[in-house]
Amino acid sequence: MSKPEAARYRTTNWKSYNETLKRRGSLLIWLDKDMVWLAAKTGRPGRPPVFSDAAIQFCLMV
């Protein structure tokens, strides 16, 4: 038995579609201006980390 073909939807009223997307809501992200984005120097051999732990956690959260 074969799968039924998926339905295709076409947007014909772009103005209404865009207004609907705007009304869905927004995502607001507040950043701390004092957050350190670059990692501190460790003084250990090897490649130093580029970003701080706080910056990595922020990116993973978003």
PyMOL Python script that loads the backbone (N, CA, C, O; Angstrom):
from pymol import cmd

cmd.read_pdbstr("""\
ATOM      1  N   MET A   1       0.847  -1.174   0.000  1.00  0.00           N
ATOM      2  CA  MET A   1       0.000   0.000   0.000  1.00  0.00           C
ATOM      3  C   MET A   1       0.892   1.236   0.000  1.00  0.00           C
ATOM      4  O   MET A   1       1.815   1.324   0.810  1.00  0.00           O
ATOM      5  N   SER A   2       0.641   2.172  -0.875  1.00  0.00           N
ATOM      6  CA  SER A   2       1.477   3.367  -0.968  1.00  0.00           C
ATOM      7  C   SER A   2       0.944   4.472  -0.059  1.00  0.00           C
ATOM      8  O   SER A   2      -0.226   4.497   0.322  1.00  0.00           O
ATOM      9  N   LYS A   3       1.867   5.390   0.270  1.00  0.00           N
ATOM     10  CA  LYS A   3       1.484   6.527   1.111  1.00  0.00           C
ATOM     11  C   LYS A   3       0.665   7.517   0.297  1.00  0.00           C
ATOM     12  O   LYS A   3       0.932   7.716  -0.888  1.00  0.00           O
ATOM     13  N   PRO A   4      -0.324   8.135   0.919  1.00  0.00           N
ATOM     14  CA  PRO A   4      -1.061   9.177   0.196  1.00  0.00           C
ATOM     15  C   PRO A   4      -0.171  10.403   0.005  1.00  0.00           C
ATOM     16  O   PRO A   4       0.699  10.689   0.827  1.00  0.00           O
ATOM     17  N   GLU A   5      -0.401  11.107  -1.074  1.00  0.00           N
ATOM     18  CA  GLU A   5       0.392  12.289  -1.374  1.00  0.00           C
ATOM     19  C   GLU A   5       0.071  13.401  -0.382  1.00  0.00           C
ATOM     20  O   GLU A   5      -1.093  13.638  -0.057  1.00  0.00           O
ATOM     21  N   ALA A   6       1.109  14.077   0.092  1.00  0.00           N
ATOM     22  CA  ALA A   6       0.929  15.150   1.066  1.00  0.00           C
ATOM     23  C   ALA A   6       0.198  16.329   0.434  1.00  0.00           C
ATOM     24  O   ALA A   6       0.396  16.638  -0.741  1.00  0.00           O
ATOM     25  N   ALA A   7      -0.649  16.983   1.226  1.00  0.00           N
ATOM     26  CA  ALA A   7      -1.397  18.134   0.733  1.00  0.00           C
ATOM     27  C   ALA A   7      -0.456  19.321   0.537  1.00  0.00           C
ATOM     28  O   ALA A   7       0.453  19.536   1.338  1.00  0.00           O
ATOM     29  N   ARG A   8      -0.673  20.079  -0.512  1.00  0.00           N
ATOM     30  CA  ARG A   8       0.123  21.268  -0.786  1.00  0.00           C
ATOM     31  C   ARG A   8      -0.746  22.492  -0.558  1.00  0.00           C
ATOM     32  O   ARG A   8      -1.861  22.588  -1.070  1.00  0.00           O
ATOM     33  N   TYR A   9      -0.218  23.418   0.214  1.00  0.00           N
ATOM     34  CA  TYR A   9      -0.945  24.646   0.510  1.00  0.00           C
ATOM     35  C   TYR A   9      -0.245  25.814  -0.166  1.00  0.00           C
ATOM     36  O   TYR A   9       0.979  25.938  -0.108  1.00  0.00           O
ATOM     37  N   ARG A  10      -1.019  26.652  -0.796  1.00  0.00           N
ATOM     38  CA  ARG A  10      -0.465  27.835  -1.451  1.00  0.00           C
ATOM     39  C   ARG A  10      -1.068  29.079  -0.822  1.00  0.00           C
ATOM     40  O   ARG A  10      -2.280  29.177  -0.633  1.00  0.00           O
ATOM     41  N   THR A  11      -0.193  30.031  -0.499  1.00  0.00           N
ATOM     42  CA  THR A  11      -0.660  31.289   0.061  1.00  0.00           C
ATOM     43  C   THR A  11      -1.074  32.201  -1.083  1.00  0.00           C
ATOM     44  O   THR A  11      -0.289  32.495  -1.983  1.00  0.00           O
ATOM     45  N   THR A  12      -2.327  32.641  -1.027  1.00  0.00           N
ATOM     46  CA  THR A  12      -2.814  33.526  -2.086  1.00  0.00           C
ATOM     47  C   THR A  12      -3.013  34.944  -1.587  1.00  0.00           C
ATOM     48  O   THR A  12      -3.022  35.881  -2.386  1.00  0.00           O
ATOM     49  N   ASN A  13      -3.173  35.123  -0.280  1.00  0.00           N
ATOM     50  CA  ASN A  13      -3.371  36.452   0.279  1.00  0.00           C
ATOM     51  C   ASN A  13      -2.184  36.773   1.191  1.00  0.00           C
ATOM     52  O   ASN A  13      -2.239  36.543   2.399  1.00  0.00           O
ATOM     53  N   TRP A  14      -1.120  37.304   0.604  1.00  0.00           N
ATOM     54  CA  TRP A  14       0.115  37.528   1.347  1.00  0.00           C
ATOM     55  C   TRP A  14      -0.045  38.592   2.423  1.00  0.00           C
ATOM     56  O   TRP A  14       0.563  38.482   3.488  1.00  0.00           O
ATOM     57  N   LYS A  15      -0.837  39.603   2.171  1.00  0.00           N
ATOM     58  CA  LYS A  15      -1.013  40.670   3.159  1.00  0.00           C
ATOM     59  C   LYS A  15      -1.626  40.097   4.437  1.00  0.00           C
ATOM     60  O   LYS A  15      -1.153  40.384   5.537  1.00  0.00           O
ATOM     61  N   SER A  16      -2.656  39.306   4.296  1.00  0.00           N
ATOM     62  CA  SER A  16      -3.295  38.683   5.452  1.00  0.00           C
ATOM     63  C   SER A  16      -2.354  37.704   6.137  1.00  0.00           C
ATOM     64  O   SER A  16      -2.322  37.640   7.366  1.00  0.00           O
ATOM     65  N   TYR A  17      -1.600  36.950   5.378  1.00  0.00           N
ATOM     66  CA  TYR A  17      -0.652  35.987   5.928  1.00  0.00           C
ATOM     67  C   TYR A  17       0.415  36.692   6.770  1.00  0.00           C
ATOM     68  O   TYR A  17       0.725  36.247   7.875  1.00  0.00           O
ATOM     69  N   ASN A  18       0.976  37.783   6.254  1.00  0.00           N
ATOM     70  CA  ASN A  18       2.001  38.527   6.985  1.00  0.00           C
ATOM     71  C   ASN A  18       1.435  39.145   8.263  1.00  0.00           C
ATOM     72  O   ASN A  18       2.103  39.137   9.297  1.00  0.00           O
ATOM     73  N   GLU A  19       0.221  39.676   8.209  1.00  0.00           N
ATOM     74  CA  GLU A  19      -0.397  40.245   9.401  1.00  0.00           C
ATOM     75  C   GLU A  19      -0.626  39.171  10.460  1.00  0.00           C
ATOM     76  O   GLU A  19      -0.452  39.427  11.652  1.00  0.00           O
ATOM     77  N   THR A  20      -1.008  37.990  10.040  1.00  0.00           N
ATOM     78  CA  THR A  20      -1.215  36.891  10.970  1.00  0.00           C
ATOM     79  C   THR A  20       0.093  36.503  11.655  1.00  0.00           C
ATOM     80  O   THR A  20       0.109  36.229  12.855  1.00  0.00           O
ATOM     81  N   LEU A  21       1.180  36.479  10.903  1.00  0.00           N
ATOM     82  CA  LEU A  21       2.477  36.171  11.495  1.00  0.00           C
ATOM     83  C   LEU A  21       2.879  37.219  12.517  1.00  0.00           C
ATOM     84  O   LEU A  21       3.446  36.879  13.555  1.00  0.00           O
ATOM     85  N   LYS A  22       2.597  38.484  12.247  1.00  0.00           N
ATOM     86  CA  LYS A  22       2.932  39.557  13.186  1.00  0.00           C
ATOM     87  C   LYS A  22       2.134  39.437  14.475  1.00  0.00           C
ATOM     88  O   LYS A  22       2.650  39.740  15.551  1.00  0.00           O
ATOM     89  N   ARG A  23       0.888  39.000  14.382  1.00  0.00           N
ATOM     90  CA  ARG A  23       0.034  38.900  15.567  1.00  0.00           C
ATOM     91  C   ARG A  23       0.361  37.699  16.436  1.00  0.00           C
ATOM     92  O   ARG A  23      -0.113  37.621  17.570  1.00  0.00           O
ATOM     93  N   ARG A  24       1.143  36.778  15.948  1.00  0.00           N
ATOM     94  CA  ARG A  24       1.467  35.580  16.730  1.00  0.00           C
ATOM     95  C   ARG A  24       2.284  35.908  17.973  1.00  0.00           C
ATOM     96  O   ARG A  24       2.226  35.172  18.959  1.00  0.00           O
ATOM     97  N   GLY A  25       3.030  36.975  17.943  1.00  0.00           N
ATOM     98  CA  GLY A  25       3.835  37.350  19.099  1.00  0.00           C
ATOM     99  C   GLY A  25       5.276  37.581  18.708  1.00  0.00           C
ATOM    100  O   GLY A  25       5.663  37.442  17.548  1.00  0.00           O
ATOM    101  N   SER A  26       6.051  37.935  19.701  1.00  0.00           N
ATOM    102  CA  SER A  26       7.457  38.207  19.442  1.00  0.00           C
ATOM    103  C   SER A  26       8.303  37.563  20.539  1.00  0.00           C
ATOM    104  O   SER A  26       7.808  37.232  21.616  1.00  0.00           O
ATOM    105  N   LEU A  27       9.540  37.400  20.249  1.00  0.00           N
ATOM    106  CA  LEU A  27      10.498  36.846  21.188  1.00  0.00           C
ATOM    107  C   LEU A  27      11.481  37.955  21.537  1.00  0.00           C
ATOM    108  O   LEU A  27      12.207  38.456  20.679  1.00  0.00           O
ATOM    109  N   LEU A  28      11.491  38.323  22.799  1.00  0.00           N
ATOM    110  CA  LEU A  28      12.358  39.399  23.251  1.00  0.00           C
ATOM    111  C   LEU A  28      13.484  38.799  24.079  1.00  0.00           C
ATOM    112  O   LEU A  28      13.230  38.019  24.996  1.00  0.00           O
ATOM    113  N   ILE A  29      14.705  39.148  23.772  1.00  0.00           N
ATOM    114  CA  ILE A  29      15.861  38.640  24.504  1.00  0.00           C
ATOM    115  C   ILE A  29      16.619  39.825  25.075  1.00  0.00           C
ATOM    116  O   ILE A  29      17.018  40.736  24.348  1.00  0.00           O
ATOM    117  N   TRP A  30      16.809  39.801  26.374  1.00  0.00           N
ATOM    118  CA  TRP A  30      17.558  40.864  27.052  1.00  0.00           C
ATOM    119  C   TRP A  30      18.971  40.366  27.314  1.00  0.00           C
ATOM    120  O   TRP A  30      19.169  39.289  27.878  1.00  0.00           O
ATOM    121  N   LEU A  31      19.945  41.159  26.900  1.00  0.00           N
ATOM    122  CA  LEU A  31      21.348  40.803  27.112  1.00  0.00           C
ATOM    123  C   LEU A  31      21.960  41.739  28.143  1.00  0.00           C
ATOM    124  O   LEU A  31      21.656  42.932  28.176  1.00  0.00           O
ATOM    125  N   ASP A  32      22.824  41.185  28.979  1.00  0.00           N
ATOM    126  CA  ASP A  32      23.549  41.974  29.954  1.00  0.00           C
ATOM    127  C   ASP A  32      24.746  42.605  29.253  1.00  0.00           C
ATOM    128  O   ASP A  32      25.565  41.904  28.659  1.00  0.00           O
ATOM    129  N   LYS A  33      24.845  43.932  29.324  1.00  0.00           N
ATOM    130  CA  LYS A  33      25.952  44.616  28.646  1.00  0.00           C
ATOM    131  C   LYS A  33      27.302  44.286  29.278  1.00  0.00           C
ATOM    132  O   LYS A  33      28.343  44.428  28.635  1.00  0.00           O
ATOM    133  N   ASP A  34      27.285  43.848  30.534  1.00  0.00           N
ATOM    134  CA  ASP A  34      28.533  43.559  31.237  1.00  0.00           C
ATOM    135  C   ASP A  34      28.983  42.109  31.074  1.00  0.00           C
ATOM    136  O   ASP A  34      30.022  41.727  31.613  1.00  0.00           O
ATOM    137  N   MET A  35      28.225  41.299  30.346  1.00  0.00           N
ATOM    138  CA  MET A  35      28.609  39.903  30.171  1.00  0.00           C
ATOM    139  C   MET A  35      29.895  39.811  29.346  1.00  0.00           C
ATOM    140  O   MET A  35      30.049  40.494  28.333  1.00  0.00           O
ATOM    141  N   VAL A  36      30.798  38.968  29.792  1.00  0.00           N
ATOM    142  CA  VAL A  36      32.086  38.789  29.114  1.00  0.00           C
ATOM    143  C   VAL A  36      31.906  37.711  28.056  1.00  0.00           C
ATOM    144  O   VAL A  36      31.586  36.567  28.377  1.00  0.00           O
ATOM    145  N   TRP A  37      32.111  38.076  26.794  1.00  0.00           N
ATOM    146  CA  TRP A  37      31.942  37.132  25.694  1.00  0.00           C
ATOM    147  C   TRP A  37      33.207  36.334  25.434  1.00  0.00           C
ATOM    148  O   TRP A  37      33.131  35.157  25.083  1.00  0.00           O
ATOM    149  N   LEU A  38      34.364  36.953  25.600  1.00  0.00           N
ATOM    150  CA  LEU A  38      35.625  36.261  25.320  1.00  0.00           C
ATOM    151  C   LEU A  38      36.171  35.629  26.586  1.00  0.00           C
ATOM    152  O   LEU A  38      36.036  36.193  27.672  1.00  0.00           O
ATOM    153  N   ALA A  39      36.782  34.469  26.456  1.00  0.00           N
ATOM    154  CA  ALA A  39      37.313  33.737  27.604  1.00  0.00           C
ATOM    155  C   ALA A  39      38.595  34.394  28.098  1.00  0.00           C
ATOM    156  O   ALA A  39      39.348  34.996  27.333  1.00  0.00           O
ATOM    157  N   ALA A  40      38.815  34.260  29.389  1.00  0.00           N
ATOM    158  CA  ALA A  40      40.033  34.780  29.996  1.00  0.00           C
ATOM    159  C   ALA A  40      41.211  33.872  29.634  1.00  0.00           C
ATOM    160  O   ALA A  40      41.033  32.682  29.372  1.00  0.00           O
ATOM    161  N   LYS A  41      42.390  34.440  29.625  1.00  0.00           N
ATOM    162  CA  LYS A  41      43.602  33.662  29.337  1.00  0.00           C
ATOM    163  C   LYS A  41      43.867  32.707  30.495  1.00  0.00           C
ATOM    164  O   LYS A  41      43.786  33.098  31.659  1.00  0.00           O
ATOM    165  N   THR A  42      44.183  31.451  30.175  1.00  0.00           N
ATOM    166  CA  THR A  42      44.388  30.453  31.222  1.00  0.00           C
ATOM    167  C   THR A  42      45.849  30.298  31.604  1.00  0.00           C
ATOM    168  O   THR A  42      46.140  29.920  32.739  1.00  0.00           O
ATOM    169  N   GLY A  43      46.770  30.575  30.705  1.00  0.00           N
ATOM    170  CA  GLY A  43      48.193  30.401  30.996  1.00  0.00           C
ATOM    171  C   GLY A  43      48.659  28.969  30.888  1.00  0.00           C
ATOM    172  O   GLY A  43      49.815  28.672  31.188  1.00  0.00           O
ATOM    173  N   ARG A  44      47.782  28.075  30.467  1.00  0.00           N
ATOM    174  CA  ARG A  44      48.125  26.661  30.318  1.00  0.00           C
ATOM    175  C   ARG A  44      48.496  26.383  28.867  1.00  0.00           C
ATOM    176  O   ARG A  44      48.073  27.115  27.971  1.00  0.00           O
ATOM    177  N   PRO A  45      49.282  25.335  28.622  1.00  0.00           N
ATOM    178  CA  PRO A  45      49.626  25.010  27.245  1.00  0.00           C
ATOM    179  C   PRO A  45      48.403  24.507  26.475  1.00  0.00           C
ATOM    180  O   PRO A  45      47.446  23.995  27.056  1.00  0.00           O
ATOM    181  N   GLY A  46      48.463  24.666  25.178  1.00  0.00           N
ATOM    182  CA  GLY A  46      47.358  24.229  24.335  1.00  0.00           C
ATOM    183  C   GLY A  46      46.560  25.424  23.836  1.00  0.00           C
ATOM    184  O   GLY A  46      46.830  26.576  24.178  1.00  0.00           O
ATOM    185  N   ARG A  47      45.588  25.111  23.031  1.00  0.00           N
ATOM    186  CA  ARG A  47      44.771  26.172  22.452  1.00  0.00           C
ATOM    187  C   ARG A  47      43.874  26.791  23.529  1.00  0.00           C
ATOM    188  O   ARG A  47      43.189  26.067  24.251  1.00  0.00           O
ATOM    189  N   PRO A  48      43.872  28.109  23.639  1.00  0.00           N
ATOM    190  CA  PRO A  48      43.035  28.754  24.650  1.00  0.00           C
ATOM    191  C   PRO A  48      41.570  28.776  24.206  1.00  0.00           C
ATOM    192  O   PRO A  48      41.282  28.801  23.010  1.00  0.00           O
ATOM    193  N   PRO A  49      40.648  28.765  25.170  1.00  0.00           N
ATOM    194  CA  PRO A  49      39.236  28.870  24.797  1.00  0.00           C
ATOM    195  C   PRO A  49      38.946  30.240  24.199  1.00  0.00           C
ATOM    196  O   PRO A  49      39.551  31.236  24.597  1.00  0.00           O
ATOM    197  N   VAL A  50      38.031  30.293  23.253  1.00  0.00           N
ATOM    198  CA  VAL A  50      37.712  31.551  22.587  1.00  0.00           C
ATOM    199  C   VAL A  50      36.590  32.282  23.315  1.00  0.00           C
ATOM    200  O   VAL A  50      36.687  33.484  23.563  1.00  0.00           O
ATOM    201  N   PHE A  51      35.521  31.558  23.658  1.00  0.00           N
ATOM    202  CA  PHE A  51      34.359  32.177  24.283  1.00  0.00           C
ATOM    203  C   PHE A  51      34.256  31.771  25.743  1.00  0.00           C
ATOM    204  O   PHE A  51      34.699  30.691  26.136  1.00  0.00           O
ATOM    205  N   SER A  52      33.665  32.652  26.541  1.00  0.00           N
ATOM    206  CA  SER A  52      33.480  32.363  27.957  1.00  0.00           C
ATOM    207  C   SER A  52      32.367  31.340  28.141  1.00  0.00           C
ATOM    208  O   SER A  52      31.578  31.089  27.230  1.00  0.00           O
ATOM    209  N   ASP A  53      32.315  30.752  29.338  1.00  0.00           N
ATOM    210  CA  ASP A  53      31.273  29.779  29.644  1.00  0.00           C
ATOM    211  C   ASP A  53      29.890  30.422  29.571  1.00  0.00           C
ATOM    212  O   ASP A  53      28.936  29.790  29.117  1.00  0.00           O
ATOM    213  N   ALA A  54      29.778  31.676  30.015  1.00  0.00           N
ATOM    214  CA  ALA A  54      28.493  32.376  29.987  1.00  0.00           C
ATOM    215  C   ALA A  54      28.014  32.565  28.545  1.00  0.00           C
ATOM    216  O   ALA A  54      26.825  32.417  28.263  1.00  0.00           O
ATOM    217  N   ALA A  55      28.925  32.888  27.642  1.00  0.00           N
ATOM    218  CA  ALA A  55      28.551  33.076  26.241  1.00  0.00           C
ATOM    219  C   ALA A  55      28.094  31.761  25.616  1.00  0.00           C
ATOM    220  O   ALA A  55      27.137  31.738  24.841  1.00  0.00           O
ATOM    221  N   ILE A  56      28.771  30.674  25.948  1.00  0.00           N
ATOM    222  CA  ILE A  56      28.389  29.364  25.409  1.00  0.00           C
ATOM    223  C   ILE A  56      27.027  28.940  25.944  1.00  0.00           C
ATOM    224  O   ILE A  56      26.199  28.426  25.192  1.00  0.00           O
ATOM    225  N   GLN A  57      26.787  29.150  27.239  1.00  0.00           N
ATOM    226  CA  GLN A  57      25.491  28.808  27.830  1.00  0.00           C
ATOM    227  C   GLN A  57      24.376  29.633  27.212  1.00  0.00           C
ATOM    228  O   GLN A  57      23.282  29.118  26.981  1.00  0.00           O
ATOM    229  N   PHE A  58      24.636  30.911  26.940  1.00  0.00           N
ATOM    230  CA  PHE A  58      23.636  31.763  26.313  1.00  0.00           C
ATOM    231  C   PHE A  58      23.270  31.233  24.931  1.00  0.00           C
ATOM    232  O   PHE A  58      22.091  31.141  24.588  1.00  0.00           O
ATOM    233  N   CYS A  59      24.282  30.887  24.141  1.00  0.00           N
ATOM    234  CA  CYS A  59      24.028  30.387  22.790  1.00  0.00           C
ATOM    235  C   CYS A  59      23.271  29.055  22.810  1.00  0.00           C
ATOM    236  O   CYS A  59      22.403  28.823  21.968  1.00  0.00           O
ATOM    237  N   LEU A  60      23.592  28.197  23.752  1.00  0.00           N
ATOM    238  CA  LEU A  60      22.896  26.922  23.853  1.00  0.00           C
ATOM    239  C   LEU A  60      21.449  27.115  24.293  1.00  0.00           C
ATOM    240  O   LEU A  60      20.565  26.373  23.864  1.00  0.00           O
ATOM    241  N   MET A  61      21.206  28.098  25.140  1.00  0.00           N
ATOM    242  CA  MET A  61      19.860  28.361  25.627  1.00  0.00           C
ATOM    243  C   MET A  61      18.960  28.902  24.505  1.00  0.00           C
ATOM    244  O   MET A  61      17.786  28.549  24.399  1.00  0.00           O
ATOM    245  N   VAL A  62      19.541  29.755  23.689  1.00  0.00           N
ATOM    246  CA  VAL A  62      18.758  30.341  22.590  1.00  0.00           C
ATOM    247  C   VAL A  62      18.590  29.316  21.511  1.00  0.00           C
ATOM    248  O   VAL A  62      17.962  29.594  20.489  1.00  0.00           O
TER     249      VAL A  62
END
""", "prot")
cmd.dss("prot")
cmd.show_as("cartoon", "prot")
cmd.util.cbc("prot")
cmd.orient("prot")
